[in-house]
Structure formats: C-alpha cells, structure tokens
Amino acid sequence: MPKSKVRKKVKEHQVVEAALEREPVEMESPSWLAPTMVAAFLIGLFWIVIFYVTTTSYPIPGIGAWNMVVGFGFIGVGFALATRWR
C-alpha cells in the first residue's frame, strides 16, 4: 500500500502573523438604516393601534383583518433591518 504524503504543519506564529496582516473591515451601518428601522417599527405599531382603536375599520377599510398583516409586515421589515445594524 502506498504511503500518504506528509503535510507540512503551519506554525502557530505564522497563523498569528497572517491574521495581523489583514486590514480591519469597517463594521459601520449606513446612515439611513437606523432611521428607516425605527420608522418601520413605528409605522407598524401605529397601523395596528389605529386598526384596533377604529374597531377594525381603518387604516384601509376594504381589506378588513388584513390590516393586521400589513402592520406586522412593517414590523417585520424593521426586524430585518435591525439584523443589519452594527
């Protein structure tokens, strides 16, 4: 049976030096992200509150209980944006 090739071991100090040589990646959010995220949360919250306060008549009268889906959709967009915030 043929002998397998011997791998060269990487020394620990070589790994540390390689990690130090890399440039740091900027971890900053775009300036529009936080206001958009907060706005989506608030629009969703107000949408649902208006839906309950007006006894399911508004914000869009024709769609009935689907107004809840629209409100939670805005809140979902807010959560999706929150995952990108740094």
N, C-alpha and C positions, 0 to 999 in steps of 0.2 A: 504494500500500500504506500502511495507517495506521501511524503511529509508535507504538511501545510506550510505556507510561507509565514515567517515570523514578522509580526508587525512591529514597527518602531513605536516605542512609547513616547508620548508627549510629556515633557517635564512640566511640573506644576508652575514653575516661574514663567515658562513660555506662554501658558494659558493666561496668566495674570497680566503679562505684558501686552498680549493681544487684546485683552479686554480694555486696558487702559489707553491703548492707541486709538480706539474708536471715538468719534466725535459724539457728544451727547445729543440726543434727539430732543427737540423742543416739545414740551408737553403742555402747550397752552391752547386754550379754546379760542375759537374765533369770537370776535366781539359781539356778533349778532346772536350767538347761541343762548346765552343766559336770558336776555330779554324775551326771546322767542319762546323759550321753555316756560318761563313764568307766565307769559301771555296765554299760552296754550292751556296751562293748568287753570288759570283764572277764567278763561272763556268757557271751558268745560264745566267748571264749578257753577258759574253764573247760569249757564244753559240749563243745567239740571235744577237749580234753585228756581228759576223762572218757570220751568215745566211744572214743578210741584206747587208753587205759590198760585199759579193761574189755574189750578185744578186740571191739568193736562190739556189746556187749550193752546198755549203758546210755547215756544217761540215760533214754530211752524205749525199752524193749525191743521193742515191737511194730513200730516203723517202720524199723528197720534203718539203712541208709545215709542215710536222710532226716534223721537226726540231724545230719549234716554241713550240710545245707541250713538247719536251724534255727540251728545255731551261726553260720554265715556270715550268716544273716538278722539276728541280734543285732549282729554286727559291721557289717553294712550300715546298720543303724539308727544305730549310733554314728558312722559316717562322715557320714550325712545330718545328724545333729545338729552334727557338727563344722563343717559348712559354714555354720552359722548363728552360730557362736561368734565373738564380737568381743572 
